[in-house]
């Protein structure tokens, strides 16, 4: 028998009916006509396709991907809310699931009643729940509202209660799906700290979030889903790098090139055209295309893939009709090893945006490797560095 907290998914497939919408007569007639024209397979949509992974007790696994990639569906299968169409799932021990803001919370019951009900659903005795009750109420900051019906709670209060119950009743497997975004920054950090404490006690964490900083802080391994298919699985830092690169490529492809002003990278390099290294120079050869003569400010942002830059560089120049070539040189690149995206915007002399903030390319840095971030600590940085520019005429 597997130990408590052990999770294993073997070739999980899940499909849904693609034509279940409004229950109106005209819609039913339309669907009947489509069924006559199409095959049975066309009436189904696969949300999960051949997904396999394994998580040992006390370990953490993040599920990332764009909206509609199958993350929440996978967590609902893990939590027993739904069953797979094909495949086998093993989840040993009690599961504490927080998949919706008020998942498992009944609106007509008070906060106090919900705590005890949730505990009974997890198989705990009333005495065991009572031992943890004060900690739950204190963490959720609901001492003045614990005897009020939950339907009168704000979304933030409901989320705090749901998370506190799921975390303090000490399940063997804790499932968290994009709920921390409802709380403020201080409460989010408290939730991360609590998840770290629960994991230290041997609880397995399965975590879904679009906040890649918290994913990297909380989870050792990551599973990247794309339209229900596994695109990456392994160490979190490596998988996030693949995912960010994919987002960058997609964003570049979606950014419409205008005939008025556009900007792109011709090449990037380090010393004498070699590899880019930490604390070494970075040389970016740029082309700014303009339809008219104008004075502009070019702003570059260097990031790990998100629109929020780690540092920025800017330069004022006069554009002439056609291609305007320039070179941006960072003398001492303050970035550790990894892949980075370059975002850019172009502003005119009044501050109006001529080119929207979006990625224009990427580069890879070799050299300094940072030590792993301690679990539960979110590492964020944003600095501005001096750069030198040279324009080619």
Helices and strands as residue ranges (DSSP letters): E 7-17, H 25-37, G 40-43, E 44-55, E 60-64, H 71-78, E 86-91, E 95-98, H 111-121, H 126-140, G 150-152, H 155-168, E 173-177, G 180-182, H 185-200, E 204-208, H 212-218, E 221-226, E 229-235, H 236-254, E 261-269, G 271-273, E 276-277, E 282-290, E 294-303, E 311-319, E 322-330, E 338-348, E 353-366, E 383-384, E 388-391
